[in-house]
Amino acid sequence: MSWTRKHLLDIESLSPEEIITVLDTASGFKDVGKRDIKKVPALRGKTVINLFVEPSTRTRISFELAAQRLSADVINFSAEASSLRKGETLKDTTRNLQALKADMFIIRHSAAGAPHFLTRFLDAHVINAGDGAHEHPTQALLDTFTIREKKGRLKGLNVTILGDVLFSRVARSNIWALTKMGAKVTLCGPVTLVPKIFEKLGCRVTHRIEEAIEDADVINLLRIQHERQRKTFFPSLNEYTALFGLSKERLARCKSDVLIMHPGPINRGVEIDSEVADCDHSVILEQVTNGLAIRMAVLFLVNGTRVPIEASA
């Protein structure tokens, strides 16, 4: 097993071998989800804190359910009902929670680098559930898992990431994961949201959607990250949809076996038509299912668990 890390903070620092370890471990946990009793005792007696200081639905619930399926005790931390509202610092909040013998912190925060900051003074394991526009490692891992599961490989595939790349932590983590695993990544969107500087990460950049999708094996769509933007980056949503939305007509020009992905939440009628989101090419709901298995695998690995998954059933 190629995993010795205490935390999962990003994809950038992971080796291809470590990524494969997570994906292979997740395969075993996906099988657990098919059993009548969907629980294993791998984290029995451990306390996991879901520290979400930024809104989330899919990721928070997925991590909560993953920890429960591993038999951990889970505490969901609400920033709105906490002392953070009274001016307490993130450092003091987490140190107080650790004093209650918490073993793991799963953190989502609007500030890039927040999970890395916590590792400087916490003894507990820290997992990044999204930090600002920096990274979202478990989303990239579940996307990579889904592609490998559906296509049987990653190396040599053409993957297009379409949308608001500049403000997307999902895009950054996916770029790191896919290029490490040998996929060819194309980025597409408005010039203001997909600057040429991303070519330094080993990607192809184009601002023509037809060019981006014609040879794509996978199209991963991103929503507009309005909450992270401080100014207008395109004239209107209607214009964005006309130039970069994935419509039924544009899908017809793609490969017959293209995969359509989206990390959610979907803005139907903006970056993707409803018919496309629900079509046979779409694996959006499978991404959600796979996210549970990936997060079980991450919790299992960062805990340093060495008991085989089968034996812990």
C-alpha positions in Angstrom: 0.0 0.0 0.0 1.5 3.3 -1.2 0.2 5.6 1.6 2.0 7.0 4.6 0.4 10.5 4.8 -1.2 11.7 8.0 -3.3 14.3 6.1 -4.9 14.8 2.7 -4.4 18.5 1.9 -4.1 18.6 -1.9 -3.6 16.6 -5.1 -0.5 18.6 -6.2 1.8 16.9 -3.7 0.5 13.3 -4.3 2.4 10.8 -6.4 0.6 8.7 -9.1 1.2 5.7 -6.9 -0.7 7.4 -4.0 -3.5 8.3 -6.2 -3.8 4.7 -7.4 -3.8 3.5 -3.8 -6.8 5.8 -3.0 -8.7 4.6 -6.2 -8.0 0.9 -5.5 -9.0 1.3 -1.8 -12.2 3.0 -2.9 -13.1 0.1 -5.2 -13.3 -2.2 -2.1 -15.4 0.3 -0.2 -17.8 0.7 -3.2 -18.5 -3.1 -2.8 -19.3 -2.5 0.9 -22.1 -0.2 -0.2 -23.7 -3.1 -2.1 -24.1 -5.2 1.1 -27.2 -5.5 3.2 -25.2 -4.1 6.2 -23.2 -1.2 4.8 -20.9 -0.8 7.7 -17.3 -1.8 8.7 -15.6 -1.2 12.0 -12.4 0.4 10.6 -12.9 3.7 12.6 -14.8 2.4 15.6 -14.0 4.6 18.6 -12.7 7.5 16.4 -14.3 10.9 16.4 -14.6 12.8 13.2 -15.4 16.6 13.1 -17.1 17.9 9.9 -15.8 21.5 10.1 -17.6 23.2 7.3 -17.2 27.0 7.5 -18.4 27.4 3.9 -21.8 26.0 2.6 -21.9 22.5 1.2 -24.5 19.8 0.6 -22.9 16.9 -1.4 -19.5 17.0 0.2 -20.6 17.4 3.8 -23.2 14.7 3.6 -20.9 12.4 1.7 -18.1 12.8 4.4 -20.6 12.4 7.2 -22.0 9.2 5.7 -18.5 7.9 4.9 -17.4 8.3 8.5 -20.6 6.6 9.8 -20.1 3.7 7.5 -16.7 3.3 8.9 -18.3 3.2 12.4 -16.8 6.6 13.5 -18.6 9.1 15.8 -19.4 12.1 13.7 -19.9 15.7 14.9 -21.2 18.2 12.3 -19.8 21.7 13.1 -22.0 24.6 12.1 -20.1 27.9 11.8 -23.3 29.9 12.0 -24.0 28.5 15.5 -20.5 28.5 16.8 -18.1 30.8 18.6 -16.6 31.8 15.2 -19.6 34.1 15.0 -18.4 35.8 18.2 -14.9 36.4 16.9 -13.1 33.2 18.0 -10.3 32.3 15.6 -10.2 29.2 13.6 -7.1 28.1 15.5 -8.8 28.5 18.9 -11.9 26.7 17.7 -10.1 23.7 16.4 -7.7 23.5 19.4 -10.8 23.4 21.7 -12.3 20.6 19.6 -9.1 18.7 19.7 -9.1 19.1 23.5 -12.3 17.0 23.4 -10.1 14.2 21.8 -11.3 14.6 18.2 -9.2 12.4 15.9 -10.0 13.9 12.4 -11.0 17.2 11.1 -12.6 17.5 7.7 -12.5 21.2 6.8 -14.1 23.3 4.1 -13.1 27.0 4.2 -13.3 30.0 1.9 -9.7 30.8 2.6 -7.1 29.0 0.5 -4.6 27.2 2.7 -6.8 26.8 5.7 -6.3 23.0 6.0 -2.6 23.4 5.7 -2.7 26.1 8.4 -4.4 23.7 10.8 -1.7 21.0 10.4 0.8 23.4 12.0 -0.7 23.0 15.5 -3.2 20.1 15.4 -2.1 16.5 16.2 -5.3 15.2 14.6 -5.6 14.2 10.9 -6.8 16.9 8.6 -8.6 16.4 5.3 -9.2 19.2 2.9 -12.9 19.3 1.7 -12.3 22.5 -0.3 -10.3 25.6 0.5 -11.2 28.7 -1.4 -10.2 28.6 -5.1 -7.2 26.4 -4.3 -8.0 22.7 -4.3 -10.8 20.1 -3.7 -8.8 16.8 -3.5 -11.6 14.3 -2.9 -13.6 15.7 -5.8 -10.7 15.2 -8.1 -10.2 11.7 -6.8 -13.9 10.7 -7.2 -13.8 12.2 -10.8 -10.7 10.2 -11.6 -12.2 7.1 -10.1 -15.4 7.5 -12.2 -13.4 8.0 -15.4 -11.2 5.0 -14.7 -14.3 2.9 -13.8 -16.2 3.8 -17.0 -13.3 4.0 -19.5 -11.0 1.3 -18.0 -8.0 3.6 -18.0 -6.8 7.2 -17.6 -3.6 7.4 -19.6 -4.1 8.9 -23.1 -7.7 10.0 -22.6 -8.7 13.4 -23.7 -10.5 15.2 -20.9 -12.0 18.6 -21.4 -12.8 20.9 -18.4 -15.3 23.4 -19.5 -16.4 26.6 -17.6 -15.1 28.8 -14.9 -11.6 27.4 -14.4 -10.0 30.5 -12.9 -12.1 30.4 -9.7 -12.6 26.6 -9.5 -10.8 24.5 -6.9 -12.3 21.4 -8.6 -10.5 22.3 -11.9 -7.1 22.7 -10.2 -7.3 19.4 -8.4 -8.6 17.7 -11.5 -5.7 19.1 -13.6 -3.2 17.8 -11.1 -4.8 14.4 -10.8 -5.4 13.8 -14.5 -2.0 15.0 -15.8 -0.3 12.9 -13.2 -2.2 9.8 -14.4 -1.3 10.5 -18.1 -4.5 12.0 -19.4 -4.5 14.9 -21.8 -6.4 17.9 -20.4 -8.0 20.7 -22.4 -9.5 23.8 -20.7 -12.2 25.9 -22.3 -14.2 28.9 -21.4 -14.2 32.7 -21.7 -10.8 34.3 -22.0 -11.3 36.0 -18.7 -12.0 32.7 -16.9 -9.5 30.5 -18.7 -6.3 32.4 -19.1 -3.4 31.0 -21.0 -1.3 30.8 -17.8 -2.9 27.4 -17.2 -0.8 26.0 -20.0 2.0 26.0 -17.5 0.2 23.2 -15.7 0.5 21.0 -18.8 -3.0 21.7 -20.2 -4.1 22.8 -23.6 -6.2 26.0 -23.5 -8.8 27.0 -26.1 -11.7 29.5 -26.1 -13.7 27.7 -28.8 -16.1 25.1 -27.4 -16.2 23.2 -30.7 -12.5 22.6 -30.6 -12.6 21.6 -27.0 -15.3 18.9 -27.3 -14.7 17.4 -30.7 -12.1 14.8 -29.6 -13.0 14.7 -25.9 -13.5 11.3 -24.2 -14.7 13.1 -21.1 -16.3 16.6 -20.7 -16.3 17.9 -17.1 -18.5 20.9 -16.8 -18.1 23.6 -14.1 -20.6 26.2 -12.9 -19.9 29.9 -12.7 -18.3 30.6 -9.3 -20.2 33.8 -8.6 -19.5 33.7 -4.9 -15.7 34.0 -5.5 -15.8 36.6 -8.2 -15.4 40.3 -7.3 -16.3 41.7 -10.8 -18.1 40.7 -13.9 -16.1 38.3 -16.2 -18.6 38.1 -19.1 -21.5 40.2 -20.3 -24.4 38.0 -19.3 -25.4 34.4 -18.5 -27.3 34.2 -21.8 -24.2 35.1 -23.7 -22.1 32.6 -21.7 -24.7 29.8 -22.4 -24.7 30.7 -26.1 -20.9 30.5 -26.4 -20.0 27.8 -23.8 -23.1 25.9 -22.7 -23.3 22.2 -23.5 -26.5 21.8 -25.5 -28.1 18.8 -27.1 -26.9 20.1 -30.5 -23.3 20.4 -29.3 -23.4 17.0 -27.7 -24.4 15.5 -31.0 -21.0 16.5 -32.4 -19.1 14.7 -29.6 -17.8 11.2 -29.6 -20.5 8.6 -29.3 -19.1 7.3 -26.0 -18.3 10.6 -24.4 -18.8 10.9 -20.7 -20.5 14.0 -19.3 -19.5 15.0 -15.7 -20.3 17.8 -13.3 -19.2 18.3 -9.7 -22.5 20.0 -8.8 -24.5 22.0 -8.0 -25.7 22.1 -11.6 -27.1 25.3 -13.1 -29.5 23.8 -15.6 -29.9 25.9 -18.7 -26.6 27.8 -18.1 -23.5 25.5 -18.4 -25.6 22.4 -19.3 -29.0 21.7 -20.8 -31.4 19.6 -18.7 -31.6 17.0 -21.5 -27.8 16.7 -21.5 -27.6 16.5 -17.7 -30.0 13.6 -17.7 -28.9 11.8 -20.9 -27.2 8.3 -21.1 -23.8 10.0 -21.5 -24.2 11.6 -18.1 -22.4 10.0 -15.1 -23.2 12.9 -12.7 -25.1 10.8 -10.2 -22.5 8.0 -10.4 -20.0 10.7 -9.3 -22.0 11.2 -6.2 -22.1 7.4 -5.5 -18.3 7.1 -6.1 -17.7 10.1 -3.9 -18.9 8.1 -0.9 -16.4 5.3 -1.6 -13.5 7.7 -2.2 -14.2 9.5 1.1 -14.4 6.2 3.0 -11.0 5.3 1.4 -9.4 8.6 2.4 -10.6 8.4 6.0 -9.4 4.8 6.1 -6.0 5.7 4.7 -5.2 8.8 6.6 -6.1 7.0 9.9 -3.3 4.6 9.1 -5.6 1.6 9.2 -3.9 -1.5 8.2 -6.7 -4.0 8.5 -7.9 -5.3 5.1 -11.3 -4.0 4.1 -12.7 -7.5 3.8 -11.5 -8.5 7.3 -13.2 -5.5 8.8 -16.6 -6.4 7.6 
